[in-house]
């Protein structure tokens, strides 16, 4: 909506449409923050407030849809006005879906009334802050017609995905260590799933903002550009980041040309590297003794467009990748039994298999041709 119309009634309809969309967005923003805080604090009245807001959001959805259809039928908008109306028709279902997901989180809070002693992970607070920044940014970008801010909102979603992925792994660990807490753990799993999807829907809002402002469809654009362009970074992921993924990082750093970032991380990082991993890489002239196990949140996930998981277990977490994602089912060498010499030989076998896979990956992505 880039011009001020001489038809005051038409302009008033466009202004009303914008105001109602902003109002719906603000209510949804309150619901997102309110549902997470209610869940963290076990605040039943706060959760019930979120549920009451959901009814207002649904009413606004119907009002906005009717107004959009009326404008399309009576005014037959073109150019920027048409993009404005069409983008709102796409944004409103995302706002409504965010409200539904926030409602689901609030309902999960009510389910925990009989489990007052259960402690929740600090990651939820970080996710709350990230989603709050994303939601506020998407709304501000809509109001100010700021495509740069919309692009920044889109980039924030990968960090939310990483934090949610770590929580999913921790939930599995929680069930393994304390089966009696399975109900609470699954309750938390539902909440984290909702929060991850809220991030996706906010990303959709930001993408439609860019369409409204510039007439450019950027849905999946980053993935399309990554598929055509050069690889920026590789991430090797396993559970403890003490052996397999560290060996893969060592090989990739050794075999790749400069200019490509290489990382490894673990969903449940160990305290130190496995000494057999250090020794087996030293035998081929690669020193990884200075490497340290890291969590996924310790790395620059924004630089990563290839994710390789090196797990034969069913407890590895899943991460998004822009260009390539695959799993190498390699047995955890830390589980090997036997004398030191026998374990060392098994590590050497894993080392050589990982080298072969890294070399194959480099050829598949033509990374050996990149400078």
KEKOLMAR-705939 format. One line per field, with one value per residue (C-alpha): residue in one letter; x, y, z negated. Coordinates in nm, 2 decimals. Layout:
% KEKOLMAR-705939
resn: c(A / ...)
px: c(X / ...)
py: c(Y / ...)
pz: c(Z / ...)
END
This chain:
% KEKOLMAR-705939
resn: c(X / X / X / X / X / X / X / X / X / X / X / X / X / X / X / X / X / X / X / X / X / X / X / X / X / X / X / X / X / X / X / X / X / X / X / X / X / X / X / X / X / X / X / X / X / X / X / X / X / X / X / X / X / X / X / X / X / X / X / X / X / X / X / X / X / X / X / X / X / X / X / X / X / X / X / X / X / X / X / X / X / X / X / X / X / X / X / X / X / X / X / X / X / X / X / X / X / X / X / X / X / X / X / X / X / X / X / X / X / X / X / X / X / X / X / X / X / X / X / X / X / X / X / X / X / X / X / X / X / X / X / X / X / X / X / X / X / X / X / X / X / X / X / X / X / X / X / X / X / X / X / X / X / X / X / X / X / X / X / X / X / X / X / X / X / X / X / X / X / X / X / X / X / X / X / X / X / X / X / X / X / X / X / X / X / X / X / X / X / X / X / X / X / X / X / X / X / X / X / X / X / X / X / X / X / X / X / X / X / X / X / X / X / X / X / X / X / X / X / X / X / X / X / X / X / X / X / X / X / X / X / X / X / X / X / X / X / X / X / X / X / X / X / X / X / X / X / X / X / X / X / X / X / X / X / X / X / X / X / X / X / X / X / X / X / X / X / X / X / X / X / X / X / X / X / X / X / X / X / X / X / X / X / X / X / X / X / X / X / X / X / X / X / X / X / X / X / X / X / X / X / X / X / X / X / X / X / X / X / X / X / X / X / X / X / X / X / X / X / X / X / X / X / X / X / X / X / X / X / X / X / X / X / X / X / X / X / X / X / X / X / X / X / X / X / X / X / X / X / X / X / X / X / X / X / X / X / X / X / X / X / X / X / X / X / X / X / X / X / X / X)
px: c(0.00 / 0.22 / -0.02 / -0.29 / -0.61 / -0.84 / -1.13 / -1.16 / -1.39 / -1.14 / -0.85 / -1.05 / -1.11 / -0.74 / -0.65 / -0.91 / -0.77 / -0.42 / -0.54 / -0.73 / -0.43 / -0.20 / -0.45 / -0.46 / -0.09 / -0.05 / -0.30 / -0.11 / 0.22 / 0.07 / -0.05 / 0.29 / 0.47 / 0.19 / 0.16 / 0.54 / 0.55 / 0.24 / 0.40 / 0.73 / 0.57 / 0.28 / 0.05 / -0.30 / -0.48 / -0.22 / -0.28 / -0.66 / -0.60 / -0.42 / -0.72 / -0.96 / -0.74 / -0.77 / -1.14 / -1.07 / -0.81 / -1.06 / -1.31 / -1.06 / -0.97 / -1.32 / -1.35 / -1.03 / -1.12 / -1.46 / -1.30 / -1.04 / -1.31 / -1.52 / -1.22 / -1.13 / -1.49 / -1.58 / -1.24 / -1.06 / -0.72 / -0.41 / -0.03 / 0.08 / -0.28 / -0.34 / -0.02 / -0.12 / -0.46 / -0.33 / -0.04 / -0.29 / -0.50 / -0.19 / -0.07 / -0.40 / -0.41 / -0.05 / -0.15 / -0.45 / -0.24 / 0.01 / -0.28 / -0.39 / -0.04 / -0.02 / -0.36 / -0.22 / 0.08 / -0.16 / -0.37 / -0.05 / 0.00 / -0.34 / -0.23 / 0.06 / -0.14 / -0.08 / 0.30 / 0.42 / 0.77 / 0.89 / 1.17 / 1.16 / 1.47 / 1.62 / 1.61 / 1.24 / 1.32 / 1.56 / 1.31 / 1.05 / 1.30 / 1.38 / 1.01 / 0.93 / 1.19 / 1.07 / 0.71 / 0.78 / 1.01 / 0.75 / 0.48 / 0.72 / 0.82 / 0.46 / 0.38 / 0.70 / 0.71 / 1.07 / 1.19 / 1.54 / 1.38 / 1.17 / 1.48 / 1.64 / 1.33 / 1.36 / 1.72 / 1.63 / 1.42 / 1.73 / 1.84 / 1.49 / 1.51 / 1.84 / 1.72 / 1.41 / 1.62 / 1.84 / 1.53 / 1.39 / 1.72 / 1.70 / 1.34 / 1.45 / 1.73 / 1.48 / 1.26 / 1.56 / 1.68 / 1.34 / 1.06 / 0.82 / 0.84 / 0.73 / 0.39 / 0.56 / 0.83 / 0.58 / 0.39 / 0.71 / 0.76 / 0.42 / 0.51 / 0.85 / 0.69 / 0.43 / 0.71 / 0.91 / 0.61 / 0.53 / 0.88 / 0.79 / 0.47 / 0.64 / 0.89 / 0.59 / 0.47 / 0.81 / 0.82 / 0.48 / 0.59 / 0.86 / 0.61 / 0.38 / 0.67 / 0.87 / 0.65 / 0.92 / 0.84 / 1.11 / 0.96 / 1.23 / 1.46 / 1.75 / 1.73 / 1.71 / 2.01 / 2.21 / 2.15 / 2.29 / 2.57 / 2.87 / 2.86 / 2.93 / 2.96 / 2.94 / 2.82 / 2.90 / 2.66 / 2.64 / 2.54 / 2.85 / 3.08 / 3.37 / 3.47 / 3.28 / 3.19 / 3.53 / 3.70 / 3.48 / 3.56 / 3.93 / 3.91 / 3.70 / 3.93 / 4.22 / 4.07 / 3.86 / 4.00 / 3.99 / 3.69 / 3.44 / 3.35 / 3.36 / 3.20 / 3.11 / 2.87 / 2.68 / 2.32 / 2.46 / 2.83 / 3.08 / 3.33 / 3.63 / 3.74 / 3.78 / 4.16 / 4.14 / 3.99 / 4.29 / 4.54 / 4.38 / 4.38 / 4.74 / 4.84 / 4.74 / 4.90 / 4.59 / 4.60 / 4.25 / 4.38 / 4.28 / 3.92 / 3.65 / 3.30 / 3.04 / 2.67 / 2.48 / 2.41 / 2.78 / 2.83 / 2.72 / 2.42 / 2.35 / 2.67 / 2.57 / 2.40 / 2.51 / 2.43 / 2.57 / 2.46 / 2.69 / 2.46 / 2.36 / 2.15 / 1.79 / 1.86 / 2.03 / 1.84 / 1.73 / 1.84 / 1.74 / 1.99 / 1.96 / 2.15 / 2.21 / 2.13 / 2.20 / 2.28 / 2.59 / 2.50 / 2.83 / 2.85 / 2.97 / 3.33 / 3.31 / 3.10 / 3.37 / 3.50 / 3.83 / 4.19 / 4.34 / 4.49 / 4.16 / 3.97 / 4.24 / 4.20 / 3.82 / 3.87 / 4.10 / 3.83 / 3.58 / 3.84 / 3.89 / 3.52 / 3.46 / 3.74 / 3.58 / 3.25 / 3.40 / 3.58 / 3.25 / 3.07 / 3.33 / 3.30 / 2.91 / 2.91 / 3.21 / 3.38 / 3.72 / 3.67 / 3.59 / 3.86)
py: c(0.00 / 0.28 / 0.56 / 0.76 / 0.73 / 1.02 / 0.79 / 0.84 / 0.54 / 0.31 / 0.45 / 0.41 / 0.04 / -0.02 / 0.16 / -0.05 / -0.37 / -0.27 / -0.18 / -0.50 / -0.70 / -0.52 / -0.58 / -0.95 / -0.96 / -0.79 / -1.03 / -1.32 / -1.18 / -1.15 / -1.51 / -1.64 / -1.47 / -1.54 / -1.91 / -1.97 / -1.77 / -1.94 / -2.28 / -2.19 / -2.05 / -2.30 / -1.99 / -2.13 / -1.78 / -1.67 / -1.98 / -1.91 / -1.55 / -1.69 / -1.91 / -1.61 / -1.42 / -1.70 / -1.63 / -1.27 / -1.38 / -1.61 / -1.33 / -1.09 / -1.36 / -1.37 / -0.99 / -0.95 / -1.22 / -1.06 / -0.71 / -0.85 / -1.02 / -0.70 / -0.49 / -0.74 / -0.75 / -0.38 / -0.21 / -0.45 / -0.34 / -0.36 / -0.34 / -0.27 / -0.26 / -0.60 / -0.73 / -0.57 / -0.75 / -1.08 / -1.08 / -1.02 / -1.31 / -1.53 / -1.37 / -1.41 / -1.79 / -1.79 / -1.56 / -1.77 / -2.09 / -1.92 / -1.85 / -2.21 / -2.33 / -2.09 / -2.21 / -2.57 / -2.46 / -2.30 / -2.62 / -2.82 / -2.58 / -2.69 / -3.05 / -2.99 / -2.88 / -3.22 / -3.21 / -2.90 / -3.03 / -3.08 / -2.84 / -2.70 / -2.64 / -2.29 / -2.32 / -2.24 / -1.88 / -1.84 / -1.96 / -1.72 / -1.43 / -1.54 / -1.59 / -1.26 / -1.08 / -1.26 / -1.17 / -0.81 / -0.78 / -0.93 / -0.69 / -0.38 / -0.48 / -0.50 / -0.16 / 0.01 / -0.18 / -0.28 / -0.57 / -0.57 / -0.63 / -0.91 / -1.08 / -1.06 / -1.22 / -1.51 / -1.57 / -1.59 / -1.90 / -2.13 / -2.05 / -2.14 / -2.47 / -2.55 / -2.48 / -2.69 / -2.97 / -2.97 / -2.98 / -3.28 / -3.47 / -3.37 / -3.49 / -3.84 / -3.84 / -3.74 / -4.04 / -4.27 / -4.15 / -4.12 / -4.33 / -4.21 / -3.86 / -3.98 / -3.80 / -3.47 / -3.53 / -3.59 / -3.28 / -3.08 / -3.25 / -3.12 / -2.77 / -2.76 / -2.89 / -2.61 / -2.35 / -2.47 / -2.45 / -2.10 / -2.00 / -2.14 / -1.94 / -1.62 / -1.68 / -1.71 / -1.37 / -1.22 / -1.37 / -1.23 / -0.89 / -0.90 / -1.00 / -0.71 / -0.45 / -0.57 / -0.80 / -1.07 / -1.43 / -1.53 / -1.85 / -2.11 / -1.85 / -1.92 / -2.29 / -2.22 / -1.99 / -2.23 / -2.51 / -2.29 / -2.12 / -2.23 / -2.42 / -2.19 / -2.44 / -2.81 / -2.94 / -3.29 / -3.39 / -3.68 / -3.74 / -3.67 / -3.49 / -3.68 / -3.92 / -3.97 / -3.61 / -3.48 / -3.73 / -3.61 / -3.25 / -3.33 / -3.50 / -3.22 / -2.95 / -3.15 / -3.23 / -2.92 / -2.60 / -2.28 / -2.06 / -2.33 / -2.33 / -2.68 / -2.75 / -3.05 / -3.06 / -3.29 / -3.31 / -3.41 / -3.31 / -3.50 / -3.34 / -3.42 / -3.59 / -3.96 / -4.02 / -4.30 / -4.06 / -3.82 / -4.10 / -4.25 / -3.92 / -3.84 / -4.16 / -4.00 / -3.67 / -3.48 / -3.32 / -3.28 / -3.27 / -2.90 / -2.97 / -2.96 / -3.12 / -2.85 / -2.82 / -2.71 / -2.37 / -2.31 / -2.29 / -2.03 / -2.23 / -1.94 / -2.04 / -2.40 / -2.53 / -2.90 / -3.12 / -3.47 / -3.68 / -3.97 / -4.18 / -4.54 / -4.47 / -4.35 / -4.06 / -3.82 / -3.50 / -3.36 / -3.02 / -2.83 / -2.80 / -2.56 / -2.76 / -3.11 / -3.33 / -3.70 / -3.95 / -4.17 / -4.47 / -4.53 / -4.72 / -4.52 / -4.62 / -4.51 / -4.83 / -5.06 / -5.32 / -5.50 / -5.44 / -5.10 / -5.24 / -5.39 / -5.07 / -4.87 / -5.10 / -5.05 / -4.67 / -4.69 / -4.87 / -4.60 / -4.33 / -4.48 / -4.52 / -4.16 / -4.05 / -4.23 / -4.07 / -3.72 / -3.76 / -3.88 / -3.58 / -3.35 / -3.49 / -3.49 / -3.12 / -3.03 / -2.88 / -2.99 / -2.73 / -2.44 / -2.20)
pz: c(0.00 / 0.13 / 0.23 / 0.06 / 0.24 / 0.33 / 0.27 / -0.10 / -0.15 / 0.02 / -0.18 / -0.50 / -0.41 / -0.35 / -0.68 / -0.87 / -0.72 / -0.83 / -1.18 / -1.23 / -1.11 / -1.35 / -1.63 / -1.55 / -1.54 / -1.88 / -2.04 / -1.90 / -2.02 / -2.37 / -2.35 / -2.25 / -2.54 / -2.78 / -2.71 / -2.76 / -3.08 / -3.21 / -3.13 / -3.30 / -3.61 / -3.63 / -3.63 / -3.57 / -3.56 / -3.30 / -3.09 / -3.11 / -2.99 / -2.69 / -2.62 / -2.63 / -2.39 / -2.14 / -2.10 / -2.01 / -1.76 / -1.59 / -1.56 / -1.41 / -1.15 / -1.03 / -1.02 / -0.83 / -0.58 / -0.51 / -0.47 / -0.23 / -0.02 / -0.02 / 0.10 / 0.38 / 0.50 / 0.48 / 0.54 / 0.77 / 0.64 / 0.85 / 0.80 / 0.45 / 0.32 / 0.45 / 0.30 / -0.03 / -0.04 / 0.09 / -0.16 / -0.45 / -0.32 / -0.36 / -0.69 / -0.87 / -0.86 / -1.00 / -1.28 / -1.36 / -1.36 / -1.59 / -1.83 / -1.81 / -1.90 / -2.19 / -2.31 / -2.30 / -2.52 / -2.76 / -2.78 / -2.85 / -3.15 / -3.29 / -3.25 / -3.48 / -3.78 / -3.94 / -3.88 / -4.07 / -4.15 / -3.80 / -3.69 / -3.34 / -3.13 / -3.10 / -2.72 / -2.73 / -2.85 / -2.57 / -2.32 / -2.47 / -2.41 / -2.05 / -1.95 / -2.11 / -1.91 / -1.59 / -1.65 / -1.74 / -1.44 / -1.20 / -1.33 / -1.31 / -0.96 / -0.85 / -1.00 / -0.87 / -0.54 / -0.63 / -0.41 / -0.57 / -0.92 / -0.77 / -0.63 / -0.98 / -1.13 / -0.88 / -0.98 / -1.35 / -1.30 / -1.26 / -1.62 / -1.75 / -1.55 / -1.72 / -2.07 / -2.01 / -1.87 / -2.18 / -2.40 / -2.21 / -2.28 / -2.65 / -2.67 / -2.54 / -2.80 / -3.07 / -2.99 / -2.99 / -3.33 / -3.50 / -3.33 / -3.60 / -3.45 / -3.11 / -3.12 / -3.21 / -2.95 / -2.67 / -2.79 / -2.74 / -2.40 / -2.29 / -2.40 / -2.23 / -1.91 / -1.93 / -1.99 / -1.69 / -1.47 / -1.60 / -1.47 / -1.13 / -1.11 / -1.21 / -0.93 / -0.70 / -0.82 / -0.74 / -0.40 / -0.31 / -0.44 / -0.18 / 0.09 / -0.01 / -0.01 / 0.29 / 0.49 / 0.44 / 0.34 / 0.10 / -0.02 / -0.02 / 0.15 / -0.09 / -0.01 / 0.36 / 0.35 / 0.13 / 0.38 / 0.66 / 0.47 / 0.28 / -0.04 / -0.34 / -0.62 / -0.72 / -1.06 / -1.18 / -1.45 / -1.69 / -2.05 / -2.26 / -2.01 / -2.15 / -1.87 / -1.54 / -1.47 / -1.59 / -1.36 / -1.07 / -1.15 / -1.15 / -0.81 / -0.66 / -0.78 / -0.64 / -0.30 / -0.22 / -0.06 / -0.26 / -0.29 / -0.40 / -0.77 / -0.94 / -1.27 / -1.49 / -1.78 / -2.01 / -2.13 / -2.47 / -2.46 / -2.67 / -2.90 / -2.68 / -2.36 / -2.35 / -2.38 / -2.12 / -1.87 / -1.93 / -1.89 / -1.58 / -1.40 / -1.51 / -1.33 / -1.00 / -1.08 / -1.19 / -1.54 / -1.70 / -2.05 / -2.07 / -1.98 / -2.25 / -2.26 / -2.19 / -2.20 / -1.89 / -2.03 / -2.06 / -1.69 / -1.42 / -1.28 / -1.04 / -0.85 / -0.81 / -0.50 / -0.51 / -0.82 / -0.85 / -1.14 / -1.24 / -1.46 / -1.46 / -1.77 / -1.76 / -2.00 / -1.76 / -1.70 / -1.37 / -1.23 / -0.92 / -0.64 / -0.35 / -0.09 / -0.21 / -0.51 / -0.55 / -0.82 / -0.83 / -1.04 / -1.22 / -1.54 / -1.84 / -1.90 / -2.26 / -2.31 / -2.19 / -2.43 / -2.45 / -2.52 / -2.43 / -2.12 / -2.01 / -2.08 / -1.89 / -1.58 / -1.59 / -1.61 / -1.31 / -1.11 / -1.20 / -1.11 / -0.77 / -0.70 / -0.80 / -0.57 / -0.28 / -0.35 / -0.38 / -0.05 / 0.11 / -0.03 / 0.11 / 0.45 / 0.44 / 0.35 / 0.58 / 0.28 / 0.41 / 0.68 / 0.45 / 0.35)
END
